[in-house]
């Protein structure tokens, strides 16, 4: 019979959420194994290339990355100090924070935009330093539940045994499938175009989003590898009906840049360059449960929401923090991965995440509606939100994510 390595916890998936979970547990001397399907990244190659996508990291996520020791390894990011949201067919807009012509002080940040490859590089560097059993380029072949543990068979026929498996392996989670956990899917019948663009005017550290009749278009500040180009590059997320998305993807670069300039109402003076276009379908996903005996799902393995507010990665990081907090509380009581502990994590996160998912669906529908009473109502709502300083502060407080950490060991 094949011998099995025994460990406290095995995390399948070494991206942002899985890596953060591992680092928070390893910090408390928990015996963690991370099984990462990705190969080790080459620093030079990663830093020389600018991604067409960025992740918007909230203040709570930045705080957690600082605790885990990842933040010093993030070599390129662009802070944003303001958010500007408006609708093409309506009056009134929402503007939080303030524009920053010069490099903003950290105290003015609402968050930062980071390219996924830059973040993955930082996560790998940190795990190589702090997680003893961090394994790259490895795939899981089979999971089997035993009486009081899980057996994990690897593609190279290695075998591990653990009391706790954490699935952090993305929207198409193999862990979720092997555990026979069902998935609810909401197909928006939309797709999103992502690409990097260079504009005629600088972004001044403002994240912008305009709601068009076809769906929202977001301009997100991105740091250029070439310093003289800083301030003029954005990453876009353009939500469209799938047939229109396919039509725009077929345009050449010049024609696409021209179409984007016109549809954005010449936001920032127009688009000079649009490169590295990609298109992806938009579907919300929710696992029917987050936990079972000896197993927990975090991040996209448990939920995927509409990119409308850019919160998907942040709620995944909150999953990691909440799961680690309840696990570490119980281990100090002499228990580890008790099912009641895992259910407490599910109770703390599942309803909040599903509420976020449904609210993003409703907001997208309201902002895209061309029915006049709804146009009037949303415009009136924008004006009310901007005229009430307490309401603005409340929205900003909710968006930064720090409230969710308030009663945990990670409170700021």
C-alpha positions as CSV (number, residue, x, y, z in Angstrom):
1,X,0.0,0.0,0.0
2,X,1.3,3.5,-0.9
3,X,2.6,5.4,2.1
4,X,1.0,8.8,2.7
5,X,2.4,12.0,4.0
6,X,0.3,13.4,6.9
7,X,-0.3,17.1,7.3
8,X,-2.6,19.4,9.3
9,X,-4.0,21.0,6.1
10,X,-3.6,20.7,2.4
11,X,-4.6,23.7,0.3
12,X,-5.3,23.0,-3.4
13,X,-4.5,26.2,-5.3
14,X,-1.7,28.7,-4.8
15,X,-3.1,31.9,-6.2
16,X,-4.0,35.0,-4.2
17,X,-6.7,33.4,-1.9
18,X,-5.0,30.0,-1.5
19,X,-1.6,31.6,-0.9
20,X,-3.0,34.1,1.6
21,X,-4.8,31.3,3.5
22,X,-1.5,29.3,3.6
23,X,0.6,32.2,4.8
24,X,-1.9,33.2,7.6
25,X,-1.9,29.6,8.9
26,X,1.9,29.1,8.5
27,X,2.4,32.3,10.5
28,X,0.9,30.4,13.5
29,X,3.0,27.3,12.9
30,X,0.3,25.2,11.3
31,X,1.7,22.4,9.1
32,X,0.5,23.6,5.7
33,X,0.9,22.0,2.3
34,X,0.1,24.1,-0.8
35,X,-0.4,22.3,-4.1
36,X,-0.1,24.9,-6.9
37,X,-0.7,23.8,-10.5
38,X,1.2,26.9,-11.8
39,X,5.0,26.7,-12.5
40,X,7.4,29.0,-10.8
41,X,7.3,32.4,-12.5
42,X,10.4,34.2,-14.0
43,X,10.7,37.6,-12.3
44,X,12.3,39.3,-15.3
45,X,9.6,38.1,-17.8
46,X,6.8,39.1,-15.4
47,X,8.1,42.6,-14.7
48,X,8.9,43.4,-18.4
49,X,5.4,42.7,-19.6
50,X,2.3,44.8,-18.7
51,X,-0.9,42.8,-18.2
52,X,-4.1,43.8,-19.8
53,X,-6.0,43.0,-16.6
54,X,-5.7,44.4,-13.1
55,X,-7.2,43.4,-9.7
56,X,-8.6,46.2,-7.6
57,X,-7.4,45.5,-4.0
58,X,-9.4,47.0,-1.2
59,X,-7.9,48.4,2.0
60,X,-8.8,45.2,3.8
61,X,-7.0,43.1,1.2
62,X,-3.9,45.3,1.4
63,X,-4.0,45.0,5.2
64,X,-4.1,41.2,5.0
65,X,-1.3,41.1,2.5
66,X,0.8,43.2,4.9
67,X,0.1,40.8,7.8
68,X,1.0,37.8,5.6
69,X,4.3,39.4,4.5
70,X,3.3,39.6,0.8
71,X,3.1,43.3,0.4
72,X,6.9,44.1,0.3
73,X,7.2,41.7,-2.6
74,X,4.6,43.5,-4.8
75,X,6.9,45.3,-7.2
76,X,4.4,47.2,-9.3
77,X,1.0,48.7,-8.5
78,X,-1.0,51.8,-9.1
79,X,-2.9,53.4,-6.2
80,X,-6.3,55.0,-6.9
81,X,-7.6,57.9,-4.7
82,X,-11.0,58.4,-6.3
83,X,-13.9,56.6,-8.0
84,X,-16.1,58.3,-10.5
85,X,-19.3,56.5,-11.6
86,X,-22.0,57.9,-13.9
87,X,-24.6,56.8,-16.5
88,X,-24.6,57.9,-20.1
89,X,-28.4,58.3,-20.1
90,X,-29.1,60.2,-17.0
91,X,-28.0,63.1,-14.8
92,X,-26.0,63.1,-11.6
93,X,-23.0,61.0,-10.8
94,X,-21.1,59.5,-7.9
95,X,-17.6,60.7,-7.1
96,X,-15.7,59.4,-4.0
97,X,-12.3,60.6,-2.9
98,X,-10.2,63.1,-4.9
99,X,-8.1,63.3,-8.0
100,X,-4.3,63.1,-7.5
101,X,-2.1,64.7,-10.1
102,X,1.1,63.7,-8.3
103,X,2.0,60.4,-6.6
104,X,-0.6,60.1,-3.8
105,X,0.3,59.6,-0.2
106,X,-0.8,56.2,1.2
107,X,-3.2,57.9,3.5
108,X,-5.2,59.0,0.5
109,X,-5.5,55.6,-1.1
110,X,-8.9,54.0,-1.6
111,X,-7.1,50.9,-2.9
112,X,-4.6,49.8,-5.5
113,X,-4.7,48.2,-8.9
114,X,-2.3,45.3,-9.3
115,X,-1.7,43.1,-12.4
116,X,-2.4,39.4,-11.6
117,X,1.0,38.2,-12.7
118,X,2.7,40.8,-10.4
119,X,0.6,39.6,-7.5
120,X,1.2,35.9,-8.3
121,X,5.0,36.6,-8.4
122,X,4.9,38.3,-5.0
123,X,2.8,35.4,-3.6
124,X,5.2,32.8,-4.9
125,X,8.2,34.6,-3.4
126,X,6.6,34.9,0.0
127,X,5.4,31.3,0.1
128,X,8.9,30.1,-0.9
129,X,10.2,31.9,2.2
130,X,7.4,31.1,4.7
131,X,5.6,27.9,3.7
132,X,7.8,24.8,4.1
133,X,5.7,22.5,1.9
134,X,4.9,24.8,-1.1
135,X,4.8,22.8,-4.2
136,X,4.5,24.1,-7.8
137,X,3.6,22.5,-11.1
138,X,1.6,19.8,-9.3
139,X,-1.8,18.5,-10.0
140,X,-4.4,16.6,-8.0
141,X,-5.7,13.4,-9.5
142,X,-8.2,12.3,-6.9
143,X,-9.7,13.1,-3.5
144,X,-11.1,10.5,-1.2
145,X,-12.9,11.0,2.1
146,X,-11.8,8.6,4.8
147,X,-13.3,8.1,8.3
148,X,-11.5,11.1,9.9
149,X,-9.4,12.5,7.1
150,X,-9.0,13.0,3.4
151,X,-6.6,11.2,1.1
152,X,-5.2,13.2,-1.9
153,X,-3.7,11.4,-4.8
154,X,-1.4,13.5,-7.0
155,X,-0.9,13.1,-10.8
156,X,2.7,11.8,-10.1
157,X,1.1,9.1,-7.9
158,X,2.2,10.8,-4.7
159,X,-0.3,10.6,-1.8
160,X,-1.1,12.9,1.1
161,X,-3.4,12.5,4.1
162,X,-4.9,15.5,6.0
163,X,-7.7,16.3,8.4
164,X,-8.5,19.4,6.3
165,X,-8.6,20.1,2.6
166,X,-9.1,23.7,1.5
167,X,-10.2,24.2,-2.1
168,X,-8.8,27.5,-3.5
169,X,-8.6,26.2,-7.0
170,X,-10.8,28.7,-8.9
171,X,-14.2,28.8,-10.5
172,X,-13.8,25.3,-12.1
173,X,-12.7,23.9,-8.8
174,X,-11.6,20.2,-8.9
175,X,-11.9,20.0,-5.1
176,X,-15.5,21.1,-5.3
177,X,-16.2,18.6,-8.0
178,X,-14.5,15.7,-6.2
179,X,-16.5,16.5,-3.0
180,X,-19.7,16.4,-5.1
181,X,-20.7,19.9,-4.0
182,X,-23.3,21.3,-6.4
183,X,-23.1,24.7,-8.1
184,X,-25.7,27.3,-8.9
185,X,-25.0,29.2,-12.1
186,X,-26.5,32.5,-13.3
187,X,-25.7,33.2,-16.9
188,X,-25.8,36.9,-17.6
189,X,-25.8,36.3,-21.4
190,X,-23.0,38.9,-21.4
191,X,-19.3,38.8,-22.1
192,X,-16.6,41.3,-21.1
193,X,-13.7,42.6,-23.1
194,X,-10.5,43.3,-21.2
195,X,-7.4,45.1,-22.7
196,X,-4.8,47.7,-21.9
197,X,-5.3,51.1,-23.4
198,X,-3.2,54.3,-23.5
199,X,-5.3,57.5,-23.4
200,X,-4.5,61.1,-24.5
201,X,-5.1,62.4,-21.0
202,X,-3.8,61.1,-17.6
203,X,-6.0,59.2,-15.3
204,X,-5.0,61.2,-12.1
205,X,-5.4,58.0,-10.0
206,X,-9.2,57.9,-10.6
207,X,-11.1,54.6,-11.3
208,X,-13.9,55.5,-13.7
209,X,-17.0,53.6,-14.7
210,X,-19.7,54.7,-17.2
211,X,-22.9,52.8,-17.6
212,X,-23.8,52.5,-21.2
213,X,-27.1,51.0,-22.6
214,X,-25.1,47.9,-23.5
215,X,-23.5,47.5,-20.0
216,X,-20.8,49.1,-17.8
217,X,-17.4,50.2,-19.1
218,X,-14.6,50.6,-16.5
219,X,-11.3,52.5,-16.9
220,X,-8.9,51.3,-14.2
221,X,-5.5,53.0,-13.7
222,X,-2.6,50.7,-14.4
223,X,1.2,51.1,-13.7
224,X,3.3,51.1,-16.8
225,X,6.7,49.3,-16.8
226,X,8.0,52.4,-18.6
227,X,8.0,55.4,-16.1
228,X,7.5,58.1,-18.7
229,X,4.2,56.5,-19.7
230,X,2.8,56.4,-16.1
231,X,-0.6,58.0,-15.7
232,X,-1.7,57.3,-19.3
233,X,-2.4,53.6,-19.2
234,X,-5.6,52.0,-18.1
235,X,-7.0,48.5,-18.0
236,X,-10.6,48.3,-19.2
237,X,-13.4,45.9,-18.4
238,X,-16.2,46.5,-21.0
239,X,-19.4,44.5,-20.4
240,X,-21.5,43.8,-23.5
241,X,-24.1,41.4,-24.9
242,X,-22.1,38.5,-26.2
243,X,-23.0,39.1,-29.8
244,X,-21.7,42.7,-29.6
245,X,-18.6,41.5,-27.8
246,X,-17.8,39.1,-30.6
247,X,-18.3,41.9,-33.1
248,X,-15.9,44.3,-31.3
249,X,-13.3,41.5,-30.8
250,X,-13.3,41.1,-34.6
251,X,-12.2,44.7,-35.2
252,X,-8.6,45.5,-35.8
253,X,-6.7,47.5,-33.2
254,X,-7.3,50.9,-34.8
255,X,-11.0,50.4,-35.4
256,X,-11.5,49.0,-31.9
257,X,-9.7,52.0,-30.3
258,X,-11.9,54.4,-32.3
259,X,-15.0,52.5,-31.3
260,X,-14.0,52.6,-27.6
261,X,-13.2,56.3,-27.8
262,X,-16.7,57.1,-29.2
263,X,-18.6,54.8,-26.9
264,X,-16.8,56.2,-23.8
265,X,-17.8,59.7,-24.9
266,X,-14.1,60.6,-25.3
267,X,-13.3,59.8,-21.7
268,X,-9.7,61.1,-21.0
269,X,-9.5,62.5,-24.5
270,X,-9.7,59.3,-26.5
271,X,-7.8,56.0,-26.9
272,X,-4.4,56.1,-28.6
273,X,-3.5,52.4,-28.2
274,X,-5.5,49.3,-27.3
275,X,-3.6,46.0,-27.0
276,X,-3.8,42.5,-25.6
277,X,-7.6,42.2,-26.0
278,X,-9.4,39.2,-24.5
279,X,-13.0,38.2,-24.1
280,X,-14.6,36.2,-21.3
281,X,-18.2,35.1,-20.6
282,X,-19.9,36.5,-17.5
283,X,-21.5,34.0,-15.2
284,X,-22.2,34.2,-11.5
285,X,-21.6,31.0,-9.6
286,X,-22.4,29.9,-6.0
287,X,-21.5,26.6,-4.4
288,X,-24.4,25.0,-2.7
289,X,-22.3,24.7,0.4
290,X,-18.9,26.0,1.4
291,X,-18.0,23.2,3.8
292,X,-18.4,19.5,4.7
293,X,-16.5,17.3,7.1
294,X,-12.8,18.1,6.8
295,X,-13.2,20.3,3.7
296,X,-13.8,24.0,3.0
297,X,-14.0,26.1,-0.2
298,X,-12.7,29.7,-0.5
299,X,-12.6,32.3,-3.2
300,X,-13.8,31.5,-6.7
301,X,-14.1,27.9,-5.8
302,X,-17.1,28.9,-3.6
303,X,-18.4,32.0,-5.5
304,X,-17.9,34.1,-8.6
305,X,-19.7,37.5,-8.9
306,X,-20.2,40.0,-11.7
307,X,-17.0,42.1,-12.1
308,X,-19.2,45.3,-11.9
309,X,-17.7,46.5,-8.6
310,X,-14.4,44.7,-8.8
311,X,-15.0,43.0,-5.5
312,X,-14.5,39.3,-6.4
313,X,-10.9,39.1,-5.3
314,X,-11.5,41.1,-2.2
315,X,-14.4,38.9,-0.9
316,X,-12.1,35.9,-1.6
317,X,-9.4,37.4,0.7
318,X,-12.1,37.9,3.4
319,X,-13.0,34.2,3.0
320,X,-9.3,33.4,3.7
321,X,-9.2,35.7,6.8
322,X,-12.5,34.4,8.3
323,X,-11.6,30.8,7.8
324,X,-8.1,31.2,9.3
325,X,-9.5,33.2,12.2
326,X,-12.1,30.5,13.2
327,X,-9.5,27.7,12.7
328,X,-6.9,29.4,14.8
329,X,-9.4,30.2,17.5
330,X,-10.3,26.5,17.8
331,X,-6.8,25.1,17.7
332,X,-6.0,27.1,20.8
333,X,-8.9,25.2,22.4
334,X,-7.3,21.9,21.5
335,X,-9.4,21.3,18.3
336,X,-8.6,21.4,14.6
337,X,-11.0,21.6,11.7
338,X,-14.0,20.6,13.7
339,X,-17.2,20.6,11.5
340,X,-18.8,23.2,13.8
341,X,-15.8,25.4,13.3
342,X,-16.1,25.1,9.5
343,X,-19.9,25.8,9.6
344,X,-19.1,28.9,11.6
345,X,-16.9,30.1,8.7
346,X,-19.7,29.2,6.2
347,X,-22.2,31.1,8.3
348,X,-20.0,34.2,8.4
349,X,-19.3,34.3,4.7
350,X,-21.9,32.5,2.5
351,X,-24.9,34.9,3.1
352,X,-22.7,38.0,2.7
353,X,-21.2,36.7,-0.5
354,X,-24.5,35.7,-2.0
355,X,-26.0,39.1,-1.1
356,X,-23.1,40.8,-2.9
357,X,-23.7,38.5,-5.9
358,X,-27.4,39.4,-6.2
359,X,-26.9,43.1,-5.5
360,X,-24.4,43.3,-8.4
361,X,-26.9,41.6,-10.7
362,X,-29.7,44.0,-9.6
363,X,-27.4,47.1,-9.9
364,X,-26.3,46.1,-13.4
365,X,-29.9,45.7,-14.5
366,X,-31.0,49.0,-13.0
367,X,-28.1,51.0,-14.5
368,X,-28.6,49.5,-18.0
369,X,-32.4,49.9,-18.0
370,X,-33.8,52.4,-20.6
371,X,-37.2,52.7,-18.9
372,X,-37.7,56.3,-18.1
373,X,-39.0,56.0,-14.5
374,X,-35.9,53.9,-13.7
375,X,-33.6,56.4,-15.5
376,X,-35.1,59.2,-13.3
377,X,-34.9,57.1,-10.1
378,X,-31.2,56.2,-10.5
379,X,-30.3,59.8,-11.5
380,X,-32.1,61.0,-8.4
381,X,-30.3,58.4,-6.3
382,X,-26.9,59.5,-7.6
383,X,-27.7,63.1,-6.6
384,X,-28.9,62.1,-3.1
385,X,-25.8,59.9,-2.6
386,X,-23.4,62.8,-3.6
387,X,-25.2,65.4,-1.5
388,X,-25.2,63.4,1.7
389,X,-21.7,63.2,3.3
390,X,-22.7,60.5,5.8
391,X,-24.1,58.3,3.1
392,X,-20.9,58.7,1.0
393,X,-18.8,57.8,4.1
394,X,-21.0,54.7,4.7
395,X,-20.5,53.5,1.1
396,X,-16.7,54.1,1.3
397,X,-16.6,52.2,4.7
398,X,-18.5,49.2,3.2
399,X,-16.3,49.2,0.1
400,X,-12.9,49.1,1.9
401,X,-13.8,45.8,3.5
402,X,-12.3,46.6,7.0
403,X,-15.7,46.2,8.7
404,X,-15.7,42.5,7.9
405,X,-12.4,42.1,9.8
406,X,-13.5,44.1,12.9
407,X,-14.1,41.1,15.2
408,X,-11.2,39.0,14.0
409,X,-7.5,38.8,14.9
410,X,-6.9,40.7,11.7
411,X,-8.8,43.8,12.7
412,X,-7.0,47.0,11.7
